[in-house]
Amino acid sequence: MTESHPTRREALLGLAAAPLLEGAAEAQDAASPVCFMSAIEMARLIRTKKLSAREALAAHLKQIERVNPKVNAIVTLVAEMAAGAAAKADEAQARKETLGPLHGLPVAHKDLMETRGIRTTFGSPLYKDYMPAEDDLVVERIRRAGAITIGKTNTPEFGAGSQTFNKVFGATHNPYDLTKTCGGSSGGAAVALACGLVPVADGSDTGGSLRNPAAFCNVVGFRPSVGRVPNPKAAFAWSTLSTSGCLGRSVADLAFVLSTIAGPDSRAPLSIDEPGERFARPLGRSFKGVRVAWFKDLGGAPFDPRVRAVVDGHRATFESLGCIVEQAEPDFAPAEIAFRTLRAWNSANTYGARLHEHPDAFKDTLKGEIEAGLRLTGMDLALAETAHAQLWRGFQLFLEKYEYFVLPTTQLPAFDVNTPYPTEIAGVKFDNYIDWMKSCWYISATGNPAASAPGGFTPEGLPVGVQIVGRDKEDFSVLQMAHAFEQATGFGKKRPAIA
């Protein structure tokens, strides 16, 4: 019998040209190689016509059909709309039209991002049928770069909390252990990337929402400097707590996508006047003699010993890159006042009226935070702003000596998916739903750029993230260090078995 062999294109797409070959049935049920290709390589193949936008979409839709029912990462799928957009993308390329950097790449947007003509629920029953009339800036820029929107990724109710579950769609599961949480609030985005459902995903971060799920799902998350990805719709236009950004399966992929969504906008007063294209530059650099501060205990914040063991083991990794590593950390005490108060104030301003109208429509943790914000006085806010300034100045002074500050992304590994939030770590009990994430929101309160890179696994096989924080507005520098760490370790190459 003469064997038939897959063509190069069929092999790329994961199509079995010879069903009678041994293992062909398993191959048919496996992920296409396209699904775990880097976004950069996928864009190159599409641009050189070795892969079409329609083929890329088909491969990812098949992967979504296989895997998404197990993890619940993509909660709204617009396959027909995406198919039409992919066909138009291929036709535009055939006409030799100018192509955007993300031309033909499938993308899913966080369900906090408003998407024109696509349901946006914010994870709340109040918006379960909401259909926006226009795109948020991030969505608009990703579309303009040529990406194909395929749907929305799951998020907690109004993005509140680092555990992705809500009454509209339920919980999103960790692909490395389906009994565990994926983190949040960009949890659906992190899982979609980890499982090869999309090569590109956006997100947002207030208290750790781009970094926490990245750490739990073994992908890269980056909280850019406030104003790097502007929000012209922000009610508190001068607030530095929240920012939009993206995640990636590698630092290079993340930087590639960031180059398309970063850049100034005259409607945002904190907008950074630098073009996004600067993030498309090569990430390599020397770190010989670079001073790195290694965390101590963040002023007494508890850490699960499994996380501490993985992260502390990487001190040698940074030293192998040529860094001078010293154990040192600034005083984060002002963050306790600043972040808690300003977060509650923002929640009250954003949701206070809706809570009054729909008192039973909010989960208890968010309801309590809104009510705390409504009780704040002018002096409470003055003390919070004073503490915020104190924290910022102290952290910038600390980073005059050190170029980077390194610490764990999370204080414990992924926990049970049915647990709304951890109530203790290492014997230290909590009474607030954000207490277990100080390692992220202490950094959020500084406003400095920070990345979470895959750092390894616990004995149970749960991912652990290493957080790299850089100097004020030195976003590219943080990505360079995260890239060097990633190259030195290789943990990000491990994929979940479920995918």
Secondary structure, 3 states (H helix, E strand, C coil): CCCCCCCHHHHHHCCCCCCCCCCHHHHHCCCCHHHHCCHHHHHHHHHCCCCCHHHHHHHHHHHHHHHHHHHCCEEEECHHHHHHHHHHHHHHHHCCCCCCCCCCCEEEEECCCCECCECCCCCCHHHCCCCCCCCCHHHHHHHHCCCEEEEEECCCHHHCCCCCEECCCEECEECCEEEEECCCCCHHHHHHHHCCCCCEEEEEECCCCCCHHHHHHCCEEEECCCCCCCCCCCCCCCCCCCEEEEEECCHHHHHHHHHHHCCCCCCCCCCCCCCHHHHHCCCCCCCCCCEEEECCCCCCCCCCHHHHHHHHCCHHHHHHCCCEEEECCCCCHHHHHHHHHHHHHHHHHHHHHHHHHCCCCCCHHHHHHHHHHHCCCHHHHHHHHHHHHHHHHHHHHHHHHCCEEEEECCCCCCCECCCCCCCEECCEECCCCCHHHHHHHHHHHHCCCEEEEEEEECCCCCEEEEEEEECCCCHHHHHHHHHHHHHHHCHHHCCCCCC
